[in-house]
Amino acid sequence: MSLASPIRTRIEKLLTGETGSGRTMATGRFRRRSPDLDLVAEAASQIATDNAERAFEVDVGMPAEMDPVNPLDNFALYELAVTIRVAYGFTNAGGDMAEGNTSQTGAGTLDAIRDRAGTDVHDILSVLTWYANLDGLDPVLYDLHPTPGEKPAVVASPSLAVLSIPYRARIRATLPGAYAP
């Protein structure tokens, strides 16, 4: 059993609008990044705007023990770093209008991208921290919140601007009855 996979999958489905209860994201607003789009190492490439606009990836880090594990409790509490990255086509053109027949959802200027990114940060926070959207996972995801002391940031390269949003996930994982080889 993977501790990270169910969390990543739930966040991806919440962002694409495939699931949610009460507070949901509109279907089609965000989409999973294509395999050829690397949102971390994109600075050296010139990626087409159509391939980038509001494509996202979810990076779930390694679990860190919150308290020493007591084997008699039959569970362990962990905290995992979660980073959500959202791409925007950075063309430095367009003024107040979306550019031509592209998939951009607004102008390609850095100011316009930051405006969209700020709205996205708010909407993502509303959906991901809604308690009903975290229900039913194994391991139990009992808290997902922005990382204290870290702020979302937009970094622009020649063809892409990437929003990074840092979160912390707290989970309760059942200890295995027997360890596999």
N, C-alpha and C positions, 0 to 999 in steps of 0.2 A: 504494500500500500504506500502510495506517495503522499506526503504531507502537503506538498505544494500544488500538485495537479488539480485537485478539486477547487482550490481557491482561485487559481488562474482561470480555470474553465468557467466558474461562476462569474467572475469579474468580466471576462470576455462576453459572456451571454448577457450580462446586465448592460454593458456598453453597446452591444449591437441591437438591444431591444428584444432579444429572444426570450427573456424571462424577466420577472420582477413582479412585485406586489405593492400596489399603492403608489409608489414613486418609481416611474420607469423612464427609460430613454426612448425617444422616437426611433422606430426602425429605420435604418438607412443613414442616420446622422453620422455614425462612426462605422468603420469597417476594419476587420482584421488586416494587418499589413500583409502584402504579398511576400512570398519567400525571397524575392530578389531585392526587397527594400530593407536595408539595414538602417534602422533609425539611430543607432549609436555611431556607426562609422560612415555616415553618409556624406561627410564634409568634402571628401575627395571626388565625389561623383556628381554628375549632372543628371538628375532624375526628372523625368517628365512630370509635370504638375498633375496630370490625370492619374498617375500611379500613387500620388502622395496624399492628396487632400483628405484630411481626417482619418488617415490610416493609423492604427494604433497597435501597440504591443504591450503586454503585461509581463514584467519581470518579477518573479517571486524568489527571494533570497533563501539562504539556508536557515533552518530553524535554530534559534538560540534559547536555551533553557531560561525560563523566568524564575523558577525556584528549583532547588535540588529535587530530583525525582525520588519519590518514596515508593518502592515497588509494592508496598501493601495498599497503596491508593488505587492501583490499577489504571492510572492515567498520568499524563505529564502535561505541563503548561509550557507552551513555546510562543516566542514572538518572531515574526518574519518580516523582513523589509520587503515592501511591495512598491515597485515603481511603474507608473503608467506613463507611456510616451505616446504623444499624438503628433502627427506630422501635418504640416500645412505647406502648400506650394508657395514658395517665395520667389516672386517674379519682379518685385519692386515696381509694379505698374498696376493700373486699374482704377486709381482714385476711389470713388465711392461705388463703383459698379464692378460686378464680377466680370472677369475677362472672357469675352467671346463665348465660345461653345466648349468650355472646359468644365471639369467637375468641381472647380473651386466654388466655395460657398460664400465668397466675398472677395474683396480686392486683394491683390498680392503684395501690398505694401506692408512693411513691418508693423506700423501702427495698427492697420486693419487686422493683421494676424493676431497681434497682442490683444485687441478688443475681442476677437472671437475666442481666443485662448482663455481670457478672463471669464467669459460666459461659460465656456466648457468646464473650467475648474469648478465653478459654482454648481453647475448641473451634475457633474460627475460626483462631487461631494454629496449632493442631495440624494442621489441614487445609491451610492455605495455605503453610506452610513445609515440608511433606513433599515431598522432592525428586521423587518419582515423579509428583506432581500437577502439576508444572511442565513436564514433558517434552513435546516435540513441537510447540512453538509457533514461528512465524516472525513477528516476530523472536524469537530465542532468549531466553527468560526464564531467566536462570541464577541469580538470587537475588531472593527476596522476603522482607523482614524488617521488623519493627517499626521505626519511625523513632526513631533514637537521640535521647534527650532529650525526647521527646514521649510523653505518656501518653494512653491512652483516656479519654474523658470522657463523662458523661451530662449533658445539658442538658434541663431540663424547662420546658415552656410550659403554658398552661392545659389543654390536652387531649392533649399528646403529650410523651413523653420520647424524646430521640434520643441514641443512643450513637455516638460518632465514634471510629474506630480508624485512626490514621495508620501507613502502611507506606511503604517505599521498594522500588521494583522496579528491578532492574538488567538491562539487555538488551544483546544483541549483534545489531546490525542490519547486514545486507549493504548495501554501497553499490551504487546502481544503475549498470548499465552505460551507460545513457544517460538524461538527464533529460528528462522530458516538458515540453511548453510550459506 
